Amino acid sequence: MRMPTTFGMNQIVSHGFGMFLFAALMPFMREAIEISAWQLATIGALTQVAYLAGAMLLGTLGHRLGTGRLVLLTGIFSSTLLLCMAQLRDPLLITLTLTCLAASAAISWGCIVEIVSRCARAELRSTYLSCASSGTAWGYALNGLLILVVVPLLGWQASWQVAGLFGLLVVALTWHMLRDLKTASAEAVEGLAPVDAAIPTSQLFATIIGERTALFACLICLLVGFTTMPFSYWLNSYLDELSLPAALGGYTWATVGGTGMVAGFITGKLADRRGHGTALMVIFSGFALGLLAFVADPGKFALVAGFGYGLMYFPMWGIVAGWVNQHHSSTATMQISGICMVTFGLGGTLGNLLAGYIRESTGSLHDVFLVLSAASLLLVALAVIILRGNRKVLPIVPPATGAC
């Protein structure tokens, strides 16, 4: 489990810290940096755009770069920026730094997908990918630990420094793992031509539209973005609208993080042993049932919705990437995953715009969560189609027998 553990730590740095630590520390930083509400809104918009740009860049040009080298460069880059955040006070520089962190996070995950798809044994790829993607949930938990322990003792600046130093440690561990992995891969495929075929950039979008697996992967990510982003953005507002205790929102997000921390390994194993369609059915059904229960009684079933969210959101990325890799080379899987991240962002943007329109038109958020529940049922329907059409596919790339 050395590979998924190392890459899970990369996800803690790139996504847990790089994408979400600022939001966690913002209440403590506000007085020192004097940032306005519109500047915060700008940061949220620009980081989303940067994440999409990083994903698009990886999908179109990533196959021309060495993913091992790139994952190390993004790790060094992110760690350096995290250390710099402790010293920054200018909102413009903070915005620029967070934007670069978001783009780096997207590129880092795409590189992880390619390396695991190329080097892990076929029967373990989904387990490794879903474990790695669940590193984001561990990042959620560590952000809470920084707030509870580091900030009261050493201040918010120390939290950024701890995050940056942890990132440098992860870079060193990643370099050591990749060095051994490279040797093992060469031995495993000695005498065989490497199968790392890339989809030409000019044909990438045609492939996604015309090839079933790539199209379904992008549709899944679009719907996941459409449902999860509005849920996370509007949950606390809806609980407040219903005059429910503020602590309920905190408990719900604690449930999300706790579930996500263990869901990766369990659902990844399920995908490798019972098929990706089965794993997708389980996680999408859990998410849909949680949302439906939440709509029926928000006060009673908020924690159930949080459980379903954590069960689905974090391991989904690894399961989908593992499924795509059954039908495409490791390089093509990286390219398709990059476009999947773009569709996820577009879905999240569309979902939040629709949620804002419904809230403005009706004066309530109830119908927003009703729409999200309906969209989650579409995810279940996609899982049913995948499950019925799923069949055993031989791995495209010869596995690295000693790599993992």
Secondary structure, DSSP 8 states (H G I E B T S, - for coil): -HHHHHHHHHHIIIIIITTTHHHHHHHHHHHHHT--HHHHHHHHHHHHHHHHHHHHHHHHHGGGS-HHHHHHHHHHHHHHHHHHHTT---HHHHHHHHHHHHHHHHHHHHHHHHHHHHHS-GGGHHHHHHHHHTHHHHHHHHHHHIIIIIHHHH-HHHHHHHHHHHHHHHHHHHHHHHHHHHHHHHHHTTTS--------HHHHHHHHHHSHHHHHHHHHHHHHHHHHHHHHHHHHHHHHHTT--HHHHHHHHHHHHHHHHHHHHHHHHHHHHH-HHHHHHHHHHHHHHHHHHHHH-HHHHHHHHHHHHHHHHHHHHHHHHHHHHTTS-HHHHHHHHHHHHHHHHHHHHHHHHHHHHHHHHHS-SHHHHHHHHHHHHHHHHHHHHHHHH------SS---TT--
